[in-house]
Amino acid sequence: MDDRTGTTLHTGLLILTTAGVAWLSGLPMVFPSLGPSAFVLALFQDSDATSPRRVIGGHAIGVVAGLIAYHAFAGGVSMTSATAPGSLAGLQLAASAVVATMLTVGGMLATDTRHPPACATTLIVSLGLLSTLWEGTLMVLAVVLLVVVHRLLLATERVGARYGEELRP
């Protein structure tokens, strides 16, 4: 199969898994930063960038940093609509976003869990879009599911390739 087609299908299957769980459960198991994570997993299948430690760890740090910043600076405010220019609510969200991003980057660098899509996760949380402990937990579980399905797809591809080679004359 062409690499472009394989990467596209792999990415789609990863998102299909979390989207299916979200649809069947009504839980927020699909959020914007999962798309880039799925693409990274599909494109760089066996690199350090796709190690479970980096992908899950990066997002977990992003969630925790986002929760800390949101509840310290912007609790009760949400970026579901534009804030008034120069408003206190806008300042609170801006502070939350900046602090969360800095904590996420610092945390990922300190723990060698660099995963750039986690910076989007921290913004989702710090801007009040998914900002409860329950929602943060679900976000991390969705990332774990993404990584597990990725590993299963890789194992299936490898087994298929092995058996295909053994069947050839």
Buried (B, 14 or more C-beta within 10 A) or exposed (E): EEEEEBBBBBBEBBBBBBBEBBEEEEBBBBBEBBBBBBBBBBBEBEEEBBBBEBBBBBBBBBBBBBBBBBBBBBEEBBBEEEBEEEEEBBBBBBBBBEBBBEBBBEBBEEBEBBBBBBBBBBBBBBBBBBBEEEBBEBBBBBBBBBBEBBBEBBEEBEEEEEEEEEEEE
